[in-house]
Amino acid sequence: MEAVSHRLSTSEWGGCWVRRGGGYIIAYIGCAFVTGLIIERFGKSFAALMAAMYAGWAVVYVLGTLWYMYLARVGLVPALLVCVVPFLLGDAVKTVLCATLINRLSERGLLRDEL
């Protein structure tokens, strides 16, 4: 049991913030803020949802990639090739699906209007 508690208290969990992917985890706070701000300002139309979600992804990509570049000591292009490019298609598909789902659920009155 002591080995388990020691393992949980060391870099395995707490160190995730200072690892190369930690910037992406922290960036989700900014993502949520930007996405919510845009939706509050422009509503839940399909276009507004798409804009809000893509703006949120941009925050995650920028902050996470900068963090990765700093810790991995790599340039912009290698960081983008490792951290952004492999995920662009999947994130684009998920964004369209989520915006469509939110829009359709809102039309049917299945979502609350307040945020």
C-alpha positions as CSV (number, residue, x, y, z in Angstrom):
1,M,0.0,0.0,0.0
2,E,2.9,2.4,0.8
3,A,4.2,1.9,-2.8
4,V,0.9,2.8,-4.3
5,S,0.5,6.0,-2.2
6,H,4.1,7.0,-3.0
7,R,3.5,6.4,-6.6
8,L,0.3,8.6,-6.6
9,S,2.1,11.4,-4.8
10,T,5.1,11.6,-7.2
11,S,5.4,12.8,-10.7
12,E,3.0,10.2,-12.1
13,W,0.0,12.4,-11.2
14,G,1.3,15.8,-10.0
15,G,4.0,15.8,-12.7
16,C,1.4,15.7,-15.5
17,W,1.2,19.5,-15.4
18,V,4.9,19.9,-16.2
19,R,5.1,17.2,-18.8
20,R,5.0,17.9,-22.5
21,G,1.2,17.5,-22.7
22,G,0.5,19.5,-19.6
23,G,0.0,22.7,-21.6
24,Y,-3.0,21.2,-23.4
25,I,-4.6,20.2,-20.1
26,I,-4.2,23.7,-18.7
27,A,-5.3,25.2,-22.0
28,Y,-8.8,23.7,-21.7
29,I,-9.5,26.3,-19.1
30,G,-9.0,29.0,-21.7
31,C,-10.9,26.9,-24.2
32,A,-13.9,26.7,-22.0
33,F,-13.8,30.5,-21.3
34,V,-13.4,31.5,-25.0
35,T,-16.1,29.0,-26.2
36,G,-18.5,30.1,-23.5
37,L,-17.9,33.8,-24.2
38,I,-18.6,33.4,-27.9
39,I,-21.8,31.4,-27.3
40,E,-23.0,34.0,-24.7
41,R,-22.4,36.8,-27.2
42,F,-23.6,35.2,-30.4
43,G,-26.1,32.5,-29.3
44,K,-26.4,28.9,-30.3
45,S,-26.8,29.1,-34.0
46,F,-24.9,26.5,-35.9
47,A,-22.4,29.1,-37.2
48,A,-21.9,30.6,-33.7
49,L,-21.4,27.1,-32.2
50,M,-18.8,26.3,-34.9
51,A,-17.0,29.6,-34.4
52,A,-17.0,29.1,-30.6
53,M,-15.7,25.6,-30.8
54,Y,-13.0,26.3,-33.3
55,A,-11.9,29.3,-31.3
56,G,-11.7,27.1,-28.3
57,W,-9.6,24.5,-30.2
58,A,-7.3,27.4,-31.4
59,V,-6.6,28.3,-27.7
60,V,-5.8,24.7,-26.9
61,Y,-3.6,24.3,-29.9
62,V,-1.7,27.5,-29.4
63,L,-1.1,27.2,-25.6
64,G,-0.4,23.5,-25.7
65,T,2.0,23.7,-28.6
66,L,3.9,26.6,-27.1
67,W,4.2,24.6,-23.8
68,Y,5.4,21.5,-25.8
69,M,7.9,23.6,-27.7
70,Y,9.3,25.0,-24.5
71,L,9.6,21.7,-22.7
72,A,10.7,19.6,-25.7
73,R,13.0,22.3,-27.0
74,V,11.7,21.9,-30.6
75,G,10.7,24.4,-33.2
76,L,7.3,25.3,-34.4
77,V,7.1,23.0,-37.4
78,P,8.1,19.9,-35.6
79,A,5.8,20.7,-32.7
80,L,2.9,21.3,-35.1
81,L,3.6,18.0,-36.9
82,V,3.5,16.1,-33.6
83,C,0.9,18.0,-31.6
84,V,-1.6,19.5,-34.0
85,V,-1.6,18.0,-37.5
86,P,-2.5,14.5,-36.4
87,F,-5.6,15.8,-34.5
88,L,-7.0,18.4,-37.0
89,L,-9.3,16.0,-38.9
90,G,-10.7,14.3,-35.8
91,D,-11.3,17.6,-34.1
92,A,-13.0,19.1,-37.2
93,V,-15.3,16.1,-37.4
94,K,-16.1,16.1,-33.7
95,T,-16.8,19.9,-33.8
96,V,-19.3,19.5,-36.7
97,L,-21.0,16.6,-35.0
98,C,-21.2,18.5,-31.6
99,A,-22.5,21.7,-33.2
100,T,-25.1,19.6,-35.2
101,L,-26.2,17.7,-32.1
102,I,-26.5,20.9,-29.9
103,N,-28.4,22.7,-32.6
104,R,-30.9,19.8,-33.1
105,L,-31.4,19.3,-29.4
106,S,-32.0,23.0,-28.9
107,E,-34.5,23.1,-31.7
108,R,-36.4,20.3,-30.0
109,G,-36.3,22.0,-26.6
110,L,-34.2,19.4,-25.0
111,L,-31.5,21.8,-23.8
112,R,-31.8,24.6,-21.3
113,D,-31.4,28.1,-22.7
114,E,-29.2,29.3,-19.9
115,L,-25.6,28.5,-19.8
